[in-house]
Amino acid sequence: MKSGLVVLLGRPNVGKSTLLNEFLHEDISIVTPKAQTTRDQIRGIVNEARGQIVFIDTPGVHKAKEGGINEYMLQEVKRALDGPDLILYMIDPFSHVRAETLMLEYLKKASSKLMVVINKCDAMRTKPEVFTWIAPWVETLKEGLEGTQCKFLKVSEISAMKKKGVKDLLNEIFEEMPEGPPLYDDVDSLTDKPVKFVVAEMIRKQLFMKLGDEIPYSCAVEIEAFKEKQKPVLIQAMIYVERDSQKGMVIGAGGKKIKDIGTAARAEVEKLLGEKVFLELRVKVLDAWTSEMNKMKTLGYSLDHRKKGKS
């Protein structure tokens, strides 16, 4: 039996969550067209006869000012890089070297094997020119990692969206895993996150899908009630925003927008739970919650290295 921990690392919107969901054959990590959708580490558990792999989906690596939700996201990335067996560094060919250089600083501090995974390889047929920068960058990456504890293995090409190369990549990953017992005993679990977390994420996904470009980044979701014994299952959730104007946009004229959000979210939650759900959504203003530490903490986003009480 093989067992190991694998981190999915890369810039925002490179396809990490899509790949995780493909490995699991379930939508555990939310995927939207907008960058920086993922805020937390999301662990997905693949159980097969040959062993168990725990994948960690991470927020996209980006430059962030000190403090606030963006620093929290990068904190989650750094935590994930503490001791995995393998890192999958995902590259989007539509990126460029200047945007990727920050990744090298993270990898230099890692102590694990490294595979570079080029996503969206289906674009090679129509836009081969966008791939020209990748080979030189990989060579720069190899040189930059010399003398570090991050061991470069190989480059693989996939299309997570088109499901191309994903099965072969999983086989390659299993080959690199050490022998050992499963990290999680429950072979039926797809994630270590509680159902409430997954439900909140499904609601947050619809905020990204149904609202304008900026508003979803100022939203957080808290599950206030989850009554599984009630039929249909009763779920009450609070959507937090930062300003009154955002509250109005989330609710919409005559409540139409929040109804659309709730309808779409309920459909995904019912698929997850396999039964009917009554989903009640409310909206509340929590001023400047994305930048004030104490308010972030109440919503589950803790910057642990900061002094208690400092915002």
C-alpha positions in Angstrom: 0.0 0.0 0.0 1.1 3.5 -0.8 0.2 6.7 1.0 1.2 10.3 0.7 0.4 14.0 0.8 0.4 16.0 -2.5 0.1 19.8 -2.7 -1.4 21.5 -5.7 0.5 24.8 -6.1 0.2 27.6 -8.7 -1.0 31.0 -9.5 -4.7 32.0 -9.3 -7.0 30.4 -11.8 -4.5 27.9 -13.1 -6.8 24.9 -12.7 -5.9 23.5 -9.3 -9.4 23.0 -8.1 -10.5 21.6 -11.4 -7.8 19.0 -11.3 -8.6 18.1 -7.7 -12.3 17.5 -8.6 -11.2 15.4 -11.5 -9.0 13.2 -9.3 -12.0 12.8 -6.9 -14.7 12.5 -9.6 -16.7 14.9 -7.3 -16.9 18.7 -7.0 -15.4 19.2 -3.6 -13.4 22.3 -4.3 -15.4 25.2 -5.9 -14.5 26.3 -9.4 -15.4 29.6 -11.0 -14.1 31.7 -13.9 -12.8 34.3 -11.5 -9.3 34.3 -10.0 -8.6 33.7 -6.3 -11.8 31.8 -5.6 -10.1 29.4 -3.2 -9.4 30.8 0.2 -8.6 27.8 2.4 -6.7 24.6 2.1 -9.1 22.0 0.7 -8.0 18.3 1.2 -9.3 15.8 -1.2 -8.8 12.1 -0.5 -8.3 9.5 -3.3 -8.7 5.9 -2.1 -7.8 3.0 -4.4 -6.7 -0.6 -4.0 -3.1 0.5 -4.5 -3.2 3.1 -1.7 -4.4 6.6 -0.6 -3.3 10.0 -1.8 -4.4 13.2 0.1 -4.4 16.2 -2.2 -4.3 19.7 -0.8 -5.8 22.4 -3.0 -4.4 25.8 -2.1 -5.2 29.4 -2.9 -3.5 30.9 -5.9 0.0 32.4 -5.1 0.0 36.2 -5.6 1.5 39.3 -4.1 -0.4 40.5 -1.2 -0.1 43.4 1.3 0.4 42.6 4.9 -2.8 41.8 6.8 -6.2 41.0 5.4 -7.8 38.1 3.6 -5.1 38.0 0.9 -2.4 37.4 3.5 -4.5 34.7 5.1 -4.7 33.0 1.7 -0.9 33.0 1.3 -0.6 31.8 4.9 -2.6 28.7 3.9 -0.2 28.1 1.0 2.8 28.2 3.2 1.2 25.8 5.7 0.4 23.4 2.9 4.1 23.4 1.9 5.2 22.2 5.3 6.2 18.5 4.7 4.3 17.1 1.7 5.6 14.1 -0.2 5.1 15.8 -3.5 4.3 19.2 -5.0 2.4 19.6 -8.2 3.4 23.0 -9.5 0.7 23.9 -12.1 1.4 26.2 -15.0 -1.1 28.0 -17.2 0.5 28.5 -20.7 -1.4 31.8 -20.9 0.7 33.1 -18.0 4.3 34.5 -18.4 7.7 34.3 -16.7 7.3 37.6 -14.8 4.1 36.2 -13.1 5.7 32.9 -12.3 9.0 34.1 -10.6 7.2 34.4 -7.2 6.6 30.6 -7.3 10.4 30.0 -7.2 10.6 31.7 -3.8 8.0 29.4 -2.4 9.6 26.2 -3.9 13.0 27.1 -2.6 11.7 26.8 1.0 10.0 23.4 0.4 11.5 20.0 1.3 9.8 17.6 -1.1 9.7 16.2 -4.6 8.4 18.5 -7.4 6.5 17.8 -10.6 5.7 20.6 -13.0 2.3 20.2 -14.5 1.4 22.2 -17.6 -2.4 22.6 -17.8 -4.6 23.5 -20.8 -2.3 21.5 -23.1 -5.3 21.2 -25.5 -4.4 24.8 -26.5 -1.3 23.6 -28.2 -3.2 22.9 -31.4 -4.7 26.3 -31.7 -2.2 28.6 -29.9 1.2 26.9 -29.8 2.9 30.3 -29.4 1.7 30.7 -25.9 3.8 27.7 -24.8 7.2 29.1 -26.0 8.1 30.6 -22.6 7.6 27.5 -20.6 10.7 25.4 -21.5 13.1 28.2 -20.7 11.2 28.9 -17.5 11.5 25.2 -16.4 15.3 25.4 -17.0 15.4 28.5 -14.9 13.4 26.8 -12.2 15.8 23.8 -12.2 18.8 26.1 -11.8 17.1 28.0 -9.0 16.3 24.9 -7.1 19.9 23.5 -7.2 21.2 23.2 -3.6 17.7 23.3 -2.1 15.7 20.4 -0.6 13.1 20.7 -3.4 13.8 17.8 -5.8 12.7 18.4 -9.4 11.3 15.2 -11.0 9.7 15.9 -14.4 7.2 17.8 -16.5 3.7 16.5 -17.3 1.1 17.9 -19.6 -2.6 17.7 -19.0 -5.9 19.4 -19.7 -7.9 19.2 -16.4 -11.0 20.7 -18.0 -10.9 18.2 -21.0 -9.8 15.3 -18.7 -6.8 14.8 -20.9 -3.8 13.2 -19.2 -5.3 13.3 -15.7 -5.4 9.5 -15.3 -1.8 9.1 -16.4 -0.8 11.9 -14.1 -2.5 10.1 -11.2 -0.5 7.0 -12.0 2.8 9.0 -12.0 1.9 10.5 -8.7 1.2 7.0 -7.1 4.6 5.9 -8.4 6.3 8.7 -6.3 4.4 8.0 -3.1 6.1 6.1 -0.2 4.8 2.9 1.2 2.7 3.3 4.3 -0.7 3.1 5.9 -3.5 5.5 4.9 -3.5 9.0 6.5 -7.3 8.8 6.9 -9.0 5.6 8.0 -12.4 6.3 6.5 -12.0 5.1 2.9 -15.4 6.5 1.9 -14.5 10.1 2.8 -13.6 12.4 -0.1 -12.4 15.3 2.2 -11.5 16.0 5.8 -13.8 19.1 5.7 -17.2 18.9 7.5 -20.3 19.0 5.3 -21.1 22.5 6.6 -17.9 23.8 5.1 -18.6 22.3 1.7 -22.2 23.7 1.8 -20.9 27.2 2.6 -18.4 26.9 -0.2 -21.2 25.9 -2.6 -23.1 29.0 -1.6 -20.0 31.2 -2.0 -19.5 29.7 -5.5 -22.9 31.1 -6.6 -21.9 34.5 -5.2 -19.0 34.4 -7.7 -21.2 33.1 -10.5 -24.2 35.4 -10.0 -22.6 38.7 -8.9 -20.3 41.3 -10.5 -16.5 41.1 -10.6 -15.7 42.7 -7.2 -18.5 41.9 -4.9 -17.9 38.2 -4.3 -14.4 39.0 -2.9 -16.1 41.0 -0.1 -18.5 38.1 0.8 -18.2 35.4 3.3 -20.7 32.6 4.2 -21.5 31.2 7.6 -23.8 28.2 8.2 -26.0 29.2 11.1 -28.3 26.1 11.2 -28.0 22.7 9.6 -30.8 20.4 10.6 -30.3 17.1 8.8 -33.1 15.2 10.7 -35.7 17.7 9.4 -37.3 16.8 6.0 -36.5 18.6 3.8 -33.1 19.3 5.4 -33.1 22.9 6.8 -30.0 25.0 6.1 -29.8 28.6 7.2 -26.8 30.6 6.0 -25.6 34.2 6.6 -23.8 36.0 3.8 -21.5 38.7 5.1 -20.6 41.8 3.0 -18.6 44.9 3.8 -20.9 47.7 2.8 -24.6 48.5 2.7 -24.4 49.0 -1.1 -23.0 45.5 -1.4 -25.9 44.2 0.6 -28.4 45.7 -1.8 -26.6 44.2 -4.8 -26.6 40.7 -3.2 -30.3 40.9 -2.4 -31.2 42.5 -5.8 -34.4 44.3 -6.8 -37.3 42.7 -5.1 -35.0 40.0 -3.7 -34.5 38.5 -7.2 -30.7 38.2 -7.0 -30.5 36.4 -3.7 -33.3 34.1 -4.9 -31.3 33.2 -7.9 -28.2 32.6 -5.8 -30.2 30.4 -3.4 -31.9 28.4 -6.2 -28.5 27.6 -7.8 -26.8 26.8 -4.5 -29.7 24.6 -3.3 -29.4 22.4 -6.5 -25.7 21.7 -5.8 -26.3 21.1 -2.1 -29.1 18.6 -2.9 -26.8 16.8 -5.3 -24.2 16.6 -2.5 -26.6 15.4 0.2 -28.8 13.3 -2.0 -32.0 14.7 -0.6 -34.3 17.7 -0.7 -33.1 20.9 1.0 -34.8 24.1 2.3 -32.1 26.7 2.0 -32.6 30.1 3.7 -30.2 32.9 2.9 -29.8 36.2 4.7 -27.3 39.1 4.2 -25.5 41.1 6.9 -23.0 43.9 6.8 -19.7 43.4 8.7 -17.8 46.5 7.9 -14.3 46.0 6.5 -14.2 42.4 7.6 -11.6 41.4 4.9 -9.0 43.7 6.4 -9.6 43.7 10.2 -8.1 40.7 11.9 -10.7 40.2 14.7 -13.6 40.3 12.2 -11.8 37.9 9.9 -11.3 35.5 12.8 -15.0 35.5 13.6 -15.5 34.2 10.1 -12.8 31.5 10.4 -9.9 33.3 8.8 -7.2 33.6 11.4 -3.8 35.1 10.9 -2.0 33.1 13.6 1.3 34.9 13.6 -0.2 38.3 14.6 -0.6 39.5 18.1 -4.0 38.8 19.6 -6.3 41.8 19.4 -4.3 43.6 16.7 -6.2 44.4 13.5 
